[in-house]
Amino acid sequence: MIEFINTTKEFHVGQATVKALNHINLTIQKGDIFGVIGFSGAGKSTLLRTVNLLEEPTSGEVLVNGKNLTKLSKKQLREEKKNIGMIFQHFNLLHSKTVFDNVAMPLVLSGANKSKIAAQVQEVLTFVGLQDKAHRFIDELSGGQKQRVGIARALITKPTILLCDEATSALDPQTTKSILALLKRVNSEYGITILMITHEMEVIRDICNRVAVMENGQIIEEDNVLHIFSAPKQDTTKNFVQSVVRNEIPQSVYEQLNVIDGSKRIYNMKFIGVDVGQPVVSQVAKKFAVDVNVLFGNITELQGIPFGHLIVELVGSATEIQKAFLYIQSKNIHMEEVVAHEGEHTDYHQRTVGYAVHG
Ligand SMILES: Nc1ncnc2c1ncn2[C@@H]1O[C@H](COP(=O)(O)OP(=O)(O)OP(=O)(O)O)[C@@H](O)[C@H]1O
């Protein structure tokens, strides 16, 4: 568990003072994969680096598993730091050394004996899938393999916490996926709490259970990932969500409203955590005298939970459309009617429909 309590960090540059962290209060629970997202300069790196004292807070506290590291003796601090692994955007590996030497380094520095080192290096290299690369030099590896070495080196001291500093930002999308999958295993198989900073919302979507959004040294929003994606509150959060989940209604759908007659309604069906596999659309068409045309869809997955929306046109009598509407709502699918402002054709909005169909 990591607790930031009123944590502030100031840097002095010439006469100016930069408040990189401005009274941060945040708790990362044991077992979390906690993401911190923000634009460049928001304070993410500084936040991460206060956890292992690469940066010391100016005021406030950071507690790691209940301990304030600034209060420890040098010897105690050395021991506690073994609990905190870290991986970096540019890997921070020693290029003139082999994979084995890089991974073994923390154990060598702590004076472990050779047989223990060999056994542990073998174990972590097998875990990250590089058991056959132990004697390769770092320069002979791809970016993804280098990050695997970074992860193996971080795991070698058996930490309870792993800090990830933009760990996939230098990797292509495919390699990013494989590294994120590996980090998920680090969390689920070793029970390691992960705190990661990123500027990519895809990373948050793919791996995190909780997320905090940072701006100007402050946390402006924090919640579980499903809530953040389904109901972002702050503009910056909304922008990040929009970058991966296009939840706006396309112009082509609004244009259909101009030609709609009394027998049609357009609805935005929002799926959050319901089984998209359930054949709601085809059931509606079978159960009611209603035709269903799918106009647009965007469904993704958040932590194995379907999430997204489907825009459908229901065609039929007002009574049958209302029955279909109530039936779909009964399946825990949120429905909003897509409507245009009276007399306006450029400024459209959505209206939540209660239980009545507007006619
Ligand atoms: N060592 C330092 N000396 C002076 N200012 C610093 C130092 N480190 C960070 N800052 C400043 O603190 C603020 C936060 O920086 P930080 O690197 O934590 O942000 P970030 O969100 O991680 O950004 P990026 O994604 O670009 O790394 C910035 O204004 C930055 O210029």
The ligand as a Gaussian input file, in Angstrom:
#p B3LYP/6-31G(d) Opt

LIG

0 1
 N       14.628000      18.372000     -11.271000
 C       13.761000      19.329000     -11.599000
 N       14.118000      20.628000     -11.520000
 C       13.243000      21.613000     -11.819000
 N       11.984000      21.406000     -12.237000
 C       11.584000      20.140000     -12.344000
 C       12.433000      19.039000     -12.046000
 N       11.750000      17.882000     -12.242000
 C       10.512000      18.246000     -12.666000
 N       10.409000      19.595000     -12.715000
 C        9.233000      20.361000     -13.096000
 O        8.119000      19.861000     -12.354000
 C        6.950000      19.794000     -13.161000
 C        6.437000      18.374000     -13.194000
 O        7.384000      17.580000     -13.899000
 P        7.219000      16.005000     -14.083000
 O        8.412000      15.510000     -14.837000
 O        6.935000      15.394000     -12.768000
 O        5.910000      15.931000     -14.992000
 P        5.377000      14.719000     -15.877000
 O        3.895000      14.752000     -15.775000
 O        6.059000      13.473000     -15.481000
 O        5.805000      15.150000     -17.328000
 P        6.502000      14.265000     -18.492000
 O        5.435000      13.301000     -18.933000
 O        6.855000      15.251000     -19.527000
 O        7.671000      13.599000     -17.847000
 C        7.342000      20.342000     -14.518000
 O        7.008000      21.700000     -14.559000
 C        8.839000      20.156000     -14.561000
 O        9.452000      21.112000     -15.378000

